[in-house]
Amino acid sequence: RANPLQTVGPCKVLKIRDYLKHTVLDLATGAVTPTDLPESNVLYYELENNAWFAVRPSGNEPKIKFYFGVNENSLKNAMSKIDEMKACVQELVK
């Protein structure tokens, strides 16, 4: 939260939803808007090209969970983009 990501792999971050703070930060404008979603320790990154990335701690285990979603024209392209995103996140958490 203190150092929000600007990119996740090949994808530029457009907005960051912080479910703990109930906010959505638009990185292009700096505008912060409220979200009416339930409170949870989740950061959700809206990325360019309809991709997304979310991170949250496990509820009952000492680990962090990462989720990725992409929208591509083929499974091969989708898996390639997800692999790039995963590699980026793995570097961040080393």
URBELQUI-V216694 format. One record per residue. PSI is psi in degrees with one decimal (* if undefined). Layout:
psi: <PSI/PSI>
//
This chain:
psi: <-34.3/-28.7/77.4/143.1/144.8/-26.4/155.9/104.3/-128.9/0.2/132.9/138.2/129.5/-46.0/152.9/120.5/123.5/103.4/-20.5/-37.9/-7.1/42.2/157.0/121.0/121.9/112.9/-25.7/-38.6/-19.0/0.5/138.0/123.7/154.3/155.9/141.9/16.7/156.8/149.7/133.1/151.4/71.3/137.5/127.2/119.6/117.8/125.2/164.5/161.4/34.4/26.7/162.3/162.2/134.6/150.1/139.5/153.7/152.6/147.4/-25.5/8.2/154.1/67.2/165.2/138.6/138.1/140.1/141.9/146.4/139.3/162.5/103.6/171.1/-4.2/158.0/-38.9/-46.7/-39.1/-46.4/-36.1/-45.1/-41.9/-41.0/-40.4/-41.9/-43.5/-43.0/-41.1/-46.5/-38.8/-38.1/-39.2/-34.8/-1.3/*>
//
